Amino acid sequence: MKVAVVFLLAALALLTFPGSTTADMMGGKANCNDAIMGCPRIYDPVCGIDGVTYPSECVLCLENRKRQVPVKIKRYGPC
């Protein structure tokens, strides 16, 4: 009985803390690895604060390398 109560309390505590699965805040920074030279062909779109839908966070990172001012993530998913 005590084990079940502890388990339920732990599960409830974990559910109350929201995960960071979306970049709902304006200007979420992309998780970039400077060592990558290309991106896999996996479509997982992100919406940049510039209003452009990028095929993946990796593609956004590659585009940011080309720019003077990097684009941040507005939200995950298409714009």
GIMO-V233864 format. One record per pair of residues at least 12 apart in sequence whose ideal C-beta (glycine too) atoms are under 10 Angstrom apart, sorted by sequence separation. I is the first residue (numbers start at 1). GAP is how many residues later the second one is. D is the distance in Angstrom with one decimal. If there is no record, write none. Layout:
# GIMO-V233864
I/GAP/D
I/GAP/D
This chain:
# GIMO-V233864
43/12/5.6
44/12/4.9
45/12/9.2
46/12/9.5
48/12/6.2
60/12/8.8
42/13/8.3
43/13/6.9
44/13/7.0
46/13/8.4
47/13/9.6
50/13/9.6
60/13/7.0
41/14/8.4
42/14/6.0
44/14/8.8
45/14/9.3
46/14/5.7
39/15/9.9
41/15/8.8
44/15/9.7
45/15/9.7
48/15/8.3
30/16/7.4
39/16/7.9
40/16/7.8
42/16/8.3
43/16/9.9
48/16/9.2
57/16/7.1
39/17/6.0
50/17/9.7
54/17/8.1
28/18/9.1
30/18/8.8
39/18/8.8
40/18/7.2
39/19/3.7
50/19/9.7
52/19/7.5
54/19/8.7
57/19/8.2
38/20/8.4
39/20/5.4
51/20/9.7
28/21/8.9
38/21/9.7
39/21/9.4
49/21/9.9
50/21/5.1
53/21/10.0
27/22/6.0
36/22/6.7
39/22/8.0
48/22/9.5
49/22/6.1
50/22/9.0
52/22/9.7
23/23/7.9
26/23/6.8
39/23/6.4
48/23/4.2
49/23/5.1
51/23/8.0
55/23/9.8
23/24/8.8
30/24/8.9
38/24/7.8
47/24/10.0
48/24/7.0
49/24/7.4
50/24/8.5
53/24/8.4
54/24/9.5
32/25/7.9
33/25/8.3
36/25/7.3
37/25/8.7
46/25/9.6
48/25/6.5
49/25/4.7
53/25/4.5
54/25/9.2
23/26/9.6
30/26/9.9
31/26/6.3
32/26/8.0
36/26/7.7
46/26/9.9
47/26/7.1
48/26/6.2
49/26/9.5
53/26/4.6
30/27/5.2
31/27/9.2
34/27/8.5
46/27/5.2
47/27/4.6
48/27/9.5
52/27/6.8
30/28/8.6
32/28/8.1
33/28/7.4
46/28/8.1
47/28/5.1
51/28/5.7
30/29/9.7
31/29/9.8
32/29/3.7
36/29/9.7
46/29/7.5
47/29/7.5
50/29/9.2
30/30/5.1
31/30/7.9
32/30/8.7
45/30/9.9
46/30/5.5
47/30/6.4
49/30/9.9
30/31/5.3
34/31/8.1
45/31/7.6
46/31/7.4
47/31/6.3
48/31/7.6
32/32/6.9
44/32/7.8
45/32/5.9
46/32/8.6
47/32/3.9
30/33/9.5
32/33/8.3
44/33/9.0
45/33/4.7
46/33/9.0
23/34/9.7
30/34/6.8
45/34/8.3
29/35/9.7
32/38/8.8
30/40/7.8
29/41/8.3
30/41/8.0
30/42/6.9
31/42/9.1
29/43/5.8
30/43/5.5
27/44/9.5
28/44/5.9
29/44/7.2
27/45/4.1
28/45/4.3
26/46/7.9
27/46/7.8
28/46/7.5
25/47/9.5
26/47/9.6
27/47/7.7
28/47/7.9
25/48/9.4
26/48/6.8
28/48/8.7
23/49/7.9
25/49/9.1
26/49/9.5
23/50/4.3
24/50/8.9
25/50/9.3
22/51/9.1
23/51/6.8
24/51/6.4
23/52/5.6
24/52/9.2
22/53/5.9
23/53/6.3
22/54/5.3
21/55/7.3
22/55/8.2
